[in-house]
Structures are given as C-alpha cells and as structure tokens.
Amino acid sequence: MLKSILISLLRGLKHNNIVTLHDIIHTDKTLTLVFEYLEQDLRQYMDHCANLLSQNNVKIFPFQMVRGPSYIHRKQILH
C-alpha cells in the first residue's frame, strides 16, 4: 500500500529540478524504478568545472536546489 502511494507521488512530479521517473518494473520479487539518467551529480560537476564557472552560475545553483523541494512542498509532499 505504502509503495503504491509513493510511486503515485513520484509519477506526478514533473519539474525541471526533479529527476524524472520514467518507468516501473515490478516482478514477483523486485520493484525497480527507472529514473532519468544523469551523467554526474552536482558534486562531480562542481569538482570537474569549479574553475570554469562564472560567478553568476555559482549564484544560480542554490536557487535551483531550492526549486525542487519548493515544488514538492507546494504539492503538499514532505521531503
């Protein structure tokens, strides 16, 4: 029951700052959630590009990091 509620919530999340759930594979023994592929996470990106980022881009990151949780909170979902 809880799994189906969580999956239903995940399916409804459509936002640029939230990784997209593409598919669900359910077998007798496993439940696999297939999410959008990201080549690297924010930490890897920062480690690789830190010296190349403009000051403006550095200021944008915190704003983007808050937009995803803000979106789910507006949908009355706690993260």
Contact map, one row per residue, 1 for C-alpha under 8 A:
1111100000000000000000000000000000000000000000000000000000000000000000000000000
1111110000000000000000000000000000000000000000000000000000000000000000000000000
1111111000000000000000000000000000000000000000000000000000000000000000000000000
1111111100000000000000000000000000000000000000000000000000000000000000000000000
1111111110000000000000000000000000000000000000000000000000000000000000000000000
0111111111000000000000000000000000000000000000000000000000000000000000000000000
0011111111100000000000000000000000000000000000000000000000000000000000000000000
0001111111110000000000000000000000000000000000000000000000000000000000000000000
0000111111111000000000000000000000000000000000000000000000000000000000000000000
0000011111111000000010000000000000000000000000000000000000000000000000000000000
0000001111111100000010000000000000000000000000000000000000000000000000000000000
0000000111111100000000000000000000000000000000000000000000000000000000000000000
0000000011111110010100000000000000000000000000000000000000000000000000010000000
0000000000111111010100000000000000000000000000000000000000000000000000000000000
0000000000001111111100000000000000000000000000000000000000000000000100100000000
0000000000000111111000000000000000000000000000000000000000000000000100000000000
0000000000000011111000000000000000000000000000000000000000000001101100000000000
0000000000001111111100000000000000000000000000000000000000000000000100000000000
0000000000000011111110000000000000110000000000000000000000000000000000000000000
0000000000001110011111000000000000110000000000000000000000000000000000000000000
0000000001100000001111100000000011110000000000000000000000000000000000000000000
0000000000000000000111110000000011110000000000000000000000000000000000000000000
0000000000000000000011111000000011100000000000000000000000000000000000000000000
0000000000000000000001111100001111000000000000000000000000000000000000000000000
0000000000000000000000111110011111000000000000000000000000000000000000000000000
0000000000000000000000011111111100000000000000000000000000000000000000000000000
0000000000000000000000001111111000000000000000000000000000000000000000000000000
0000000000000000000000000111110000000000000000000000000000000000000000000000000
0000000000000000000000000111111000000000000000000000000000000000000000000000000
0000000000000000000000001111111100000000000000000000000000000000000000000000000
0000000000000000000000011110111110000000000000000000000000000000000000000000000
0000000000000000000000011100011111000000000000000000000000000000000000000000000
0000000000000000000011111000001111100000000000000000000000000000000000000000000
0000000000000000000011111000000111110000000000000000000000000000000000000000000
0000000000000000001111100000000011111000000000000000000000000000000000000000000
0000000000000000001111000000000001111100000000000000000000000000000000000000000
0000000000000000000000000000000000111110000000000000000000000000000000000000000
0000000000000000000000000000000000011111100000000000000000000000000000000000000
0000000000000000000000000000000000001111100000000000000000000000000000000000000
0000000000000000000000000000000000000111111110000000000000000000000000000000000
0000000000000000000000000000000000000111111110000000000000000000000000000000000
0000000000000000000000000000000000000001111111000000000000000000000000000000000
0000000000000000000000000000000000000001111111100000000000000000000000000000000
0000000000000000000000000000000000000001111111110000000000000000000000000000000
0000000000000000000000000000000000000001111111111100000000000000000000000000000
0000000000000000000000000000000000000000011111111100000000000000000000000000000
0000000000000000000000000000000000000000001111111100000000000000000000000000000
0000000000000000000000000000000000000000000111111100000000000000000000000000000
0000000000000000000000000000000000000000000011111111100000000000000000000000000
0000000000000000000000000000000000000000000011111111100000000000000000000000000
0000000000000000000000000000000000000000000000001111100000000000000000000000000
0000000000000000000000000000000000000000000000001111110000000000000000000000000
0000000000000000000000000000000000000000000000001111111011000000000000000000000
0000000000000000000000000000000000000000000000000001111111000000000000000000000
0000000000000000000000000000000000000000000000000000111111100000000000000000000
0000000000000000000000000000000000000000000000000000011111110000000000000000000
0000000000000000000000000000000000000000000000000000111111111000000000000000000
0000000000000000000000000000000000000000000000000000111111111100000000000000000
0000000000000000000000000000000000000000000000000000001111111110000000000000000
0000000000000000000000000000000000000000000000000000000111111111000000000000000
0000000000000000000000000000000000000000000000000000000011111111100000000000000
0000000000000000000000000000000000000000000000000000000001111111110000000000000
0000000000000000000000000000000000000000000000000000000000111111111000000000000
0000000000000000100000000000000000000000000000000000000000011111111100000000000
0000000000000000100000000000000000000000000000000000000000001111111110000000000
0000000000000000000000000000000000000000000000000000000000000111111111000000000
0000000000000000100000000000000000000000000000000000000000000011111111100000000
0000000000000011110000000000000000000000000000000000000000000001111111110000000
0000000000000000000000000000000000000000000000000000000000000000111111111000001
0000000000000000000000000000000000000000000000000000000000000000011111111100000
0000000000000010000000000000000000000000000000000000000000000000001111111110000
0000000000001000000000000000000000000000000000000000000000000000000111111111111
0000000000000000000000000000000000000000000000000000000000000000000011111111111
0000000000000000000000000000000000000000000000000000000000000000000001111111100
0000000000000000000000000000000000000000000000000000000000000000000000111111100
0000000000000000000000000000000000000000000000000000000000000000000000011111110
0000000000000000000000000000000000000000000000000000000000000000000000011111111
0000000000000000000000000000000000000000000000000000000000000000000000011001111
0000000000000000000000000000000000000000000000000000000000000000000010011000111
